[in-house]
Amino acid sequence: MRILLIAAALFSLTACTSLSTSYDYDPEISFAQYKSYSWVEKKVDNTSYHLDGLMDQRVKLAVANELALRGFKQVPASEADVLVNYLTKVDKKIDVDTFSTDFGYNPFYGPRWGVAGTVHTQTVVREYEIGTLIVDLIDNKTAKLVWRGTVADTINDRDTPQEKIININLAISAMMKNYPPKVN
C-alpha cells in the first residue's frame, strides 16, 4: 500500500526545477529492429484498493505517446518486440543551510568604543523527497533488459491534475529523448 502511495506522489514533479535524466543500454543491440511493444503484465490483487490508478494511466499514456513518435505500435504481448515496464522510488533528503551575517546594528557601540558588532547565525533544515521514475524496455524474445531511462525530480504533491499531466509528459519526454541511443 505504501508503494502505491509513493507512486501516486512521485509523479507530481515540480516544473520549476530541472529534471535529472539518465539512460543506459546494451551496446550490442540494434534498436532499429524494435517496432512494436506491449506493457509488462502487472500482478493485480483484486481485493485491494489501488490509489495510483490515475498516475498509472498518465505514465502509460505519456510513454505510449513517446514510443509512437518513434514509430512503435502497441500490440499484444505475444507479438511485441519489446516489453515496457516502469518502476518508481522515493528518496528522502535533508538540506541544511546556515547563514551568518556580521556587524549587526548595536546602539551601544560607537566611535569612542571602537568598531564592533554582532554576528547573527541562522540554520534552516529542510526535508524533501526526490522521486525517480524508471522505464525499462525488455527484449521479448531474450527477456533481456535492453534500455533503461530514468528521470528524477523533487516531489510536489500540491499540483493540480492538469499540472501533474504536464509534469509527467515533460518528464517522460526528457527521458525518452535518449531513445534510440545514438551509436558512435
C-alpha positions as CSV (number, residue, x, y, z in Angstrom):
1,M,0.0,0.0,0.0
2,R,2.9,2.4,0.8
3,I,4.4,1.8,-2.6
4,L,1.1,2.8,-4.2
5,L,1.1,6.0,-2.2
6,I,4.7,6.6,-3.2
7,A,3.9,6.0,-6.9
8,A,1.0,8.5,-6.7
9,A,3.1,11.1,-5.1
10,L,6.1,10.5,-7.3
11,F,4.6,11.9,-10.5
12,S,3.9,15.3,-9.0
13,L,7.3,16.5,-10.2
14,T,7.8,20.2,-10.0
15,A,8.1,22.2,-13.2
16,C,10.3,24.8,-11.5
17,T,13.4,22.6,-11.2
18,S,15.4,20.9,-13.9
19,L,14.8,17.3,-14.3
20,S,17.7,14.9,-13.8
21,T,17.7,12.2,-16.6
22,S,19.9,9.4,-17.4
23,Y,19.9,6.3,-19.6
24,D,21.7,3.0,-20.1
25,Y,21.5,0.4,-22.9
26,D,23.0,-2.7,-24.3
27,P,25.5,-1.6,-26.9
28,E,25.3,-5.0,-28.7
29,I,21.7,-4.4,-29.6
30,S,20.4,-2.9,-32.9
31,F,17.5,-0.8,-31.8
32,A,16.2,-0.5,-35.4
33,Q,14.7,-4.0,-35.0
34,Y,12.2,-2.8,-32.4
35,K,8.9,-1.6,-33.8
36,S,6.2,-2.9,-31.5
37,Y,5.7,-3.0,-27.8
38,S,3.4,-4.3,-25.1
39,W,3.2,-3.5,-21.4
40,V,4.5,-6.0,-18.8
41,E,1.5,-7.5,-17.1
42,K,1.4,-6.3,-13.5
43,K,0.1,-8.8,-11.0
44,V,-3.0,-7.2,-9.5
45,D,-4.6,-8.2,-6.2
46,N,-8.3,-7.6,-6.8
47,T,-9.1,-7.4,-3.1
48,S,-7.1,-4.2,-2.5
49,Y,-7.9,-0.6,-3.5
50,H,-5.2,1.0,-5.8
51,L,-4.6,4.6,-5.2
52,D,-2.2,5.0,-8.1
53,G,-4.7,4.3,-10.9
54,L,-4.7,7.9,-12.4
55,M,-1.0,8.2,-12.2
56,D,-0.6,4.7,-13.8
57,Q,-2.8,5.8,-16.7
58,R,-0.9,9.1,-17.1
59,V,2.5,7.5,-17.2
60,K,1.4,4.8,-19.6
61,L,-0.2,7.4,-21.9
62,A,3.0,9.6,-21.8
63,V,5.2,6.6,-22.6
64,A,2.9,5.4,-25.4
65,N,2.9,8.8,-27.0
66,E,6.7,9.0,-26.9
67,L,7.0,5.5,-28.3
68,A,4.5,6.3,-31.1
69,L,6.7,9.3,-32.0
70,R,9.5,6.8,-32.6
71,G,7.4,4.5,-34.8
72,F,6.3,2.0,-32.3
73,K,2.9,0.3,-32.3
74,Q,1.2,-1.3,-29.3
75,V,0.4,-5.0,-29.9
76,P,-0.5,-8.0,-27.8
77,A,2.4,-9.2,-25.6
78,S,2.9,-12.4,-27.7
79,E,3.6,-10.3,-30.8
80,A,5.7,-7.5,-29.2
81,D,9.3,-6.8,-30.0
82,V,9.8,-5.2,-26.6
83,L,8.0,-5.3,-23.3
84,V,7.7,-2.0,-21.4
85,N,7.7,-1.7,-17.6
86,Y,8.1,1.3,-15.2
87,L,9.2,1.4,-11.6
88,T,9.2,4.2,-9.1
89,K,11.2,5.0,-6.0
90,V,11.3,7.9,-3.5
91,D,14.3,9.0,-1.5
92,K,14.1,11.4,1.5
93,K,16.7,14.1,1.5
94,I,17.7,16.7,4.1
95,D,19.1,20.1,3.2
96,V,20.9,22.1,6.0
97,D,21.7,25.7,5.3
98,T,23.5,28.1,7.7
99,F,23.5,31.8,7.1
100,S,25.8,34.2,9.0
101,T,25.7,38.0,9.0
102,D,28.2,40.1,10.8
103,F,28.2,43.6,12.2
104,G,24.6,43.9,13.1
105,Y,23.4,47.3,14.5
106,N,24.1,47.8,18.2
107,P,23.4,51.3,19.5
108,F,25.9,51.0,22.4
109,Y,28.9,50.7,20.0
110,G,30.1,54.0,18.6
111,P,33.3,55.8,17.6
112,R,34.6,56.0,21.2
113,W,34.1,52.3,21.8
114,G,35.8,51.2,18.6
115,V,34.4,49.3,15.7
116,A,32.3,46.4,17.0
117,G,29.3,44.4,16.0
118,T,27.5,41.2,16.5
119,V,27.3,38.0,14.4
120,H,23.9,36.6,13.7
121,T,23.6,33.0,12.6
122,Q,20.5,31.1,11.4
123,T,20.3,27.5,10.4
124,V,17.4,26.1,8.3
125,V,16.8,22.4,8.0
126,R,14.5,21.3,5.2
127,E,13.4,17.7,4.5
128,Y,12.1,16.9,1.0
129,E,11.6,13.9,-1.3
130,I,13.2,13.1,-4.6
131,G,11.0,10.9,-6.8
132,T,12.6,8.7,-9.5
133,L,10.7,7.1,-12.4
134,I,12.4,4.3,-14.3
135,V,11.3,3.0,-17.7
136,D,12.6,-0.3,-18.9
137,L,12.5,-1.8,-22.4
138,I,12.9,-5.6,-22.4
139,D,13.6,-7.7,-25.5
140,N,10.6,-10.0,-25.7
141,K,12.5,-12.9,-27.3
142,T,15.5,-13.0,-25.0
143,A,13.9,-11.4,-21.9
144,K,17.0,-9.2,-21.6
145,L,16.8,-5.6,-20.5
146,V,18.0,-3.6,-23.5
147,W,17.3,0.0,-22.5
148,R,16.6,1.9,-19.2
149,G,15.8,5.5,-18.8
150,T,15.4,7.4,-15.5
151,V,14.1,10.8,-14.5
152,A,14.2,12.3,-11.1
153,D,12.9,15.5,-9.5
154,T,11.6,16.9,-6.3
155,I,8.1,15.8,-5.4
156,N,5.4,18.4,-5.1
157,D,2.1,16.8,-4.1
158,R,0.2,20.1,-4.3
159,D,-0.1,20.1,-8.1
160,T,-3.5,20.1,-9.8
161,P,-4.4,17.2,-12.1
162,Q,-3.6,19.3,-15.1
163,E,-0.2,20.2,-13.7
164,K,0.5,16.5,-12.9
165,I,-0.2,15.6,-16.6
166,I,2.0,18.3,-17.9
167,N,4.8,17.4,-15.5
168,I,4.6,13.7,-16.3
169,N,4.6,14.4,-20.1
170,L,7.7,16.7,-19.6
171,A,9.5,14.1,-17.5
172,I,8.8,11.2,-19.9
173,S,9.7,13.3,-22.9
174,A,13.0,14.4,-21.3
175,M,13.9,10.8,-20.5
176,M,12.9,9.3,-23.9
177,K,14.9,11.9,-25.9
178,N,17.7,9.4,-25.4
179,Y,15.9,6.6,-27.2
180,P,17.0,5.1,-29.5
181,P,20.6,5.6,-28.3
182,K,23.0,7.3,-30.6
183,V,25.6,4.8,-31.7
184,N,29.0,6.4,-32.4
